[in-house]
């Protein structure tokens, strides 16, 4: 059975980067949903001109809310698999096939990793690398999955995971960075088949503005799903 694949790109002020990604999508990706999270530039218009289906949220709702809108659109369109990736150009559409190969092998959720053998990380600031490894270790201990790169947003998964009533994606507390780690935790702890594959991630050479993640505030948004779910304070 041929699976229908959608790409979901949450977008916020990335200029022409998303349009470039849309043009580079492999043929296996049937629909590309670019979700404009209140951008103030023309990135969404450029992505639409490049062939993307653009969803405009109208204001900055958060990356979690943007991804959720894209996943909802993919499900409504009848897609079977969603590939989520950065709209900034840090991820390579040419590597989508590596994630989908694992889906074809029967896995339900595939995490890209820049740190496993065969992966590649370019211009990653040392402090950011240290924090990623520390968070990945914490997540590995709590969830029990031997992952190497839990913060990598380049992922593919079967959308039927979201039909599981134990996966409650439309909770307000998941609007920011929480949603990505919520789905990651649920896929692992609910017994879905999870795998990692090596991928590349390239940060800009400049040190300032290399990421939209705010120190402390957004780190907490990333960490708290594992803590709240592990202690069953959230479901």
C-alpha positions in Angstrom: 0.0 0.0 0.0 1.4 3.4 -1.0 1.3 5.8 1.9 0.4 9.4 1.4 3.0 11.7 2.9 2.7 15.3 3.9 5.4 17.7 5.1 4.6 20.2 7.9 6.7 23.3 8.2 6.0 25.7 11.1 7.0 29.2 9.9 7.9 32.4 11.7 10.0 35.1 10.0 12.3 32.9 8.0 12.3 34.9 4.8 12.7 32.8 1.6 14.0 29.7 3.4 10.7 27.9 3.4 10.1 28.5 -0.3 13.5 26.9 -1.0 12.6 23.9 1.0 9.2 23.6 -0.8 11.0 23.5 -4.1 13.4 20.8 -2.9 10.7 18.4 -1.6 11.1 14.9 -2.9 8.4 13.5 -5.1 7.2 11.2 -2.3 5.9 14.2 -0.4 2.4 14.8 -1.8 1.5 17.9 0.1 3.6 20.5 1.9 1.8 22.5 4.6 3.5 25.7 5.6 1.9 27.1 8.8 2.5 30.8 9.1 2.7 31.5 12.8 2.1 35.3 12.5 5.2 36.1 10.5 6.0 39.8 9.8 7.9 39.1 6.5 6.9 37.7 3.1 8.0 34.1 3.8 4.5 32.7 3.7 3.7 34.3 0.3 7.0 33.1 -1.1 6.3 29.5 0.1 2.8 29.6 -1.4 4.2 30.8 -4.7 6.7 27.9 -4.6 3.8 25.4 -4.3 3.0 25.0 -0.6 -0.4 24.9 1.0 -0.1 27.8 3.4 -2.1 28.0 6.6 -2.1 31.5 8.2 -2.7 31.6 11.9 -2.9 35.4 11.9 -0.9 35.9 15.0 2.0 34.3 16.8 0.4 31.3 18.6 3.5 29.2 19.2 5.4 26.5 17.3 3.3 23.8 19.0 0.1 25.4 17.8 1.5 25.7 14.3 2.6 22.1 14.1 -0.8 21.0 15.4 -2.6 23.0 12.6 -0.4 21.4 10.0 -1.0 17.9 11.4 -4.7 18.5 11.5 -4.6 19.7 7.8 -2.6 16.6 6.8 -5.1 14.3 8.5 -8.1 16.1 7.0 -6.4 15.7 3.6 -6.2 11.9 4.1 -2.4 11.7 4.5 -1.0 8.7 6.3 2.4 10.1 7.4 3.6 13.5 8.4 7.2 14.7 8.2 7.8 17.7 10.4 10.9 19.8 9.8 12.2 23.3 10.4 11.2 26.0 8.0 14.5 27.8 8.6 16.6 25.6 6.3 18.4 23.8 9.1 17.0 20.4 7.8 17.5 18.9 4.4 14.4 17.7 2.4 16.8 15.4 0.6 17.0 13.3 3.8 13.3 12.7 4.1 13.7 9.4 2.3 15.8 8.1 5.2 13.0 8.7 7.7 10.4 7.2 5.4 12.5 4.1 4.8 12.0 3.3 8.5 8.2 4.0 8.2 8.2 1.5 5.4 10.0 -1.0 7.7 7.0 -0.8 10.0 8.1 1.9 12.5 5.4 4.3 13.6 7.7 7.2 14.7 11.1 8.1 13.4 13.3 10.7 15.0 16.2 12.3 13.1 19.5 12.5 14.9 22.5 14.6 14.1 24.6 12.8 16.8 24.3 9.1 15.9 26.8 7.5 13.5 26.2 8.9 10.0 24.6 12.1 11.3 26.1 15.6 11.0 25.9 18.8 12.9 27.2 22.0 11.4 27.9 25.3 13.3 26.1 24.0 16.5 27.2 26.3 19.3 29.0 24.4 22.1 26.7 25.5 24.9 23.7 24.5 22.8 25.2 21.1 22.2 25.9 20.6 25.9 22.3 21.5 26.8 20.9 19.2 24.1 22.9 16.3 25.4 21.8 16.9 28.9 18.2 17.2 28.0 18.4 14.1 25.8 19.9 12.1 28.7 17.1 13.3 31.1 14.5 12.3 28.5 16.2 8.9 28.0 16.2 8.1 31.7 12.5 9.1 32.1 11.1 7.6 29.0 13.3 4.6 28.7 14.2 5.0 25.0 17.9 5.1 24.1 17.6 8.3 22.0 20.6 10.5 21.1 18.9 13.7 19.9 15.5 14.4 21.4 15.5 18.1 20.5 15.8 17.5 16.8 12.5 18.6 15.2 13.1 16.6 12.0 10.7 13.7 12.5 8.3 11.5 10.6 5.4 9.6 12.0 2.2 7.8 11.1 -0.7 10.1 11.7 -2.8 7.2 13.1 -0.9 7.8 16.4 -3.0 11.0 16.8 -6.2 8.9 16.6 -5.2 7.2 19.8 -7.5 8.7 22.5 -4.5 8.6 24.9 -2.8 11.3 22.7 -4.5 14.5 23.5 -2.9 16.9 21.1 -5.4 19.8 21.5 -4.5 20.9 25.0 -3.6 24.6 25.4 -0.5 23.9 27.4 1.0 22.3 24.3 1.0 25.5 22.2 4.7 26.3 22.5 7.6 23.9 22.4 5.8 21.3 24.5 3.9 19.7 21.7 6.9 18.1 20.0 8.1 16.5 23.2 4.6 15.5 24.2 4.2 13.5 21.0 7.7 12.0 21.3 6.9 10.9 24.9 3.6 9.4 23.9 5.0 7.5 21.0 7.6 5.9 23.2 5.6 5.2 26.3 2.4 3.9 24.6 4.4 1.2 22.9 4.6 2.4 19.3 7.6 1.4 17.3 10.2 4.2 17.5 13.5 4.5 15.7 16.2 7.1 15.1 18.0 7.7 11.8 21.1 9.8 11.1 20.4 13.2 9.6 22.1 16.6 9.1 21.4 19.8 10.8 23.1 23.0 9.8 23.0 26.2 11.8 23.9 29.6 10.3 27.6 30.5 10.7 26.6 33.6 12.7 26.3 33.2 16.5 23.6 35.7 17.0 20.1 34.8 15.9 21.0 31.2 15.1 17.8 30.1 16.9 14.5 31.5 18.1 14.6 29.5 21.3 14.8 31.8 24.3 17.1 30.8 27.1 15.4 29.6 30.3 11.8 30.4 29.2 11.7 28.1 26.2 14.0 25.5 27.8 11.3 25.1 30.4 8.7 24.7 27.7 10.8 21.9 26.3 11.6 20.1 29.5 8.3 20.2 31.3 6.3 17.7 29.1 8.6 14.9 30.2 8.5 15.9 33.9 4.7 16.4 33.9 3.9 13.2 32.0 6.4 11.1 34.0 4.8 12.3 37.3 1.3 12.0 35.8 0.5 15.6 36.5 -0.6 15.8 32.9 -1.9 13.4 30.4 
